Amino acid sequence: MSHTSGIRQAQKQKTRRALLDAALVLLEEQSLSSLGLREVTRAVGVAPTAFYRHFRSTADLGAALVEEALGSLHPMIGATLSVPGDSEERIARAVELISRHVEAHPAHVRFVARERHGGVAPVREAIRRELARFAEEVRTELAGQPESAGWSGDDLLMLAQLYVDQMLVTASLFLESREAAEPERERERVTRLATRQMRLIALGRRHWLDG
């Protein structure tokens, strides 16, 4: 690669990054279905035609944001599952990790929470695929734990989906707590609620095979 082409490629990546960042900021106040590409390009300071050098449509941009947003979520899910100790310690650590993730990536959490059931079908499908992939990875992790002895693959996948869904719900609640009148008190309430909900899942897991 020549020096000139290297500079052009770096500039192209810089513009793409700027478009994604601008869209993420704009999406804090609106849904993807209402976002116009002219809004995004105006925020970046480039011509609307420049948008098409990076994305085919706002839906394509949204799919790229899904990959980025859930990419930031992926390490949190892995860290939550790998927490050592008994169930109570795992639950407390999991809730803490989710809270920290929301503090570090609030725009990503807001985007996924809003668009998971939003009006842009390709983006909903991209989120569905990524969450299904997460669930499969969680199932693999759960299968290696002693508590999963005797569980079928289908039941482990069901449990994995429960954990992934619960993490997303908890992340959304922590996000909402940031905007509450008393954010610290609301954050404590969400922590207690999330702990009880995850404890209920853990209790069901322990007794799933009793019958």
N, C-alpha and C positions, 0 to 999 in steps of 0.2 A: 504493500500500500504506500503510495506516494505521500509526501508531507502535506500537499494540498488536499488530497482526498481524505487524509486523516483528520484535517481541520474541519472539512465539510461534514464528515461523519460525526465528529464531536459536537458540531453546531446542531446537527439534526437531532442527536440525542438530547441536547440541552433544550431544544424547542419542544420535543416530545414530553420531556420531564415537566416543562413549564405548563404545557397544556393539561397534563394530568393533575398537577398541583392546583392550577386555577379552577379546574372542574371540581375538584374535591372541596375547595373553599366555597364555590357557588352552591354546591349540593348540600351544604350545611343548612341552607334556608329554603330549599326546594327539592322536588323529586327529579329524577333523570328524565322522565317523560316530558317535563316542562322546560328542560334546559335546551337552549338553542346554541348551535355551534358559534354563531356570531357573538354571543355573550362570552364564550370561552376565549375566542381569538381576540376580542376586544380587551379582555383582562390581561392577556399575554402581550398584546401590542403587535400582533401579526395580522396579515390579510386573511380573510376567510378561506381563500383558496389554499393557504398554507396548511390548513387543518387536514386536507385530503392527502397530504404527503405522509401523514402519520396514521390517520384513522379513516375508515370508510364512512362512518356515521357516528352520531352520538352514542348509539347502541354499541358500536365497536369500541368506542372509548370507555363506555361503561363496563364492558367485558374485561378490558385491560385493568380497570380499577378493581374489579372483582378479584382478579388474579393477585393484584398487589395487596388489597385489603385482607384477603384470606391467607395470603402468604405471611402477613404479619401475625395473623391468628394462629398459624400452624405451630410455631415454637411454643406458644402458651399452652396449647392442648397437649403437646408432647411433654412439656415440663410438669403439667398437672398430673398426668398419668404416671410419671416416673417418680413421684414423691414417695420416699420410703416411710415406713412407720405403720401404725395401726390405722383403722378407718377414720377415727376422729382427727388424727394428725393429718391424714391425707386430705380430708374435707376442709379443714381450716387452712391448710396451705393452698389448696385449689382455689378457694374463695379469695384469698389474698392475691394470688397470681392473676386472677381475672380482674380484680380491682386495679392492680398495677397496670395491666394491659390497657384498660380503658383510659387511665391517666396518660399513658404514653401514646395511644392511638385513637383518640376520641372521634376524629373525622372518619376513620376507617370503620369503626364500630357503628357509627350513625348511618353510614352509607349502606352497609350490609343489612342492618336492621330495617331500614326503609325500603330497600330495593328487593329484599327477599320475597316480598309479596307485592311488589310494585307493578307498574303498568308496562314495563319494557320486557317483552317475553324472552329475548335472547339473554338478557342480564339475569332474569329469574332462573333460566335454565343453567347459566354459568354458575350461579350460586348453588343451585341444586346439585350439580355435578361435583363441585368442590366439596360440599358438605358430605356427599355420599362417599367421596374418596377419604375424607377424614374419618368417617364412621368405619370404613373398612380397616383403616390403620389402627383405630382405637380397638376394634375387634381383635386384631392380631396381638395388640399389647395385652388386652384382657385375657386372651386365651393362654398366655404364658404365666398367669397368676394362679397360685394354688386354689383360690376361691372359685375358680372356673372349672374345676374338675367335675366331669359329668355333664357339662353344659353342651347343648348342640350348637352348631355353627349359626343357625338361624336365630336362636335365642341370644347368643352372644352379640350378634349384629343388632338385635332389638335393644339390648342393653347399651351398646355403643352409641346408637342413635339417641337414646335417652340422655346419655352423658353429654353428647355434642349439643343437643337441643337445650339442655339445662345450662350449659356454659354460655350459649348465645343469649338466652333469656336473662341470665344473671348479668352479663355484660351490658345488655340494654338497660336493665334497672340501675346499674351503677352509673351509666351515662345520664339517665334522667335525674339521678340524685345530685349531679353536678349543678343542675339548674334549679334545684329546690330552694325555697326560702331559707331553710336551714340545712345547707348541704352536708355538714358533718353529722348531724342527727339523722338525716335521711340515709346517709351512707352506712351508719351503724344499723339502721333498720333493715336495709337491704342485706347487709352482712348476716344478720340473724336469720332473715327469711331464707337466704340462699343456703345457709348452713343446714337449716331444718329440711329444706327440699332435697339437698344432696344426701342428708342422713336417711331420708325416707327411701331414696333409691338404693342406698347401701343396705338398708334393712331388708328391702325386698329381694335384693341379690342374695343375701345370706340364707333366705328361707324359700327361694324359688323352687328348689328341688325337694322340699319337705313333703309335698303331696305325692 
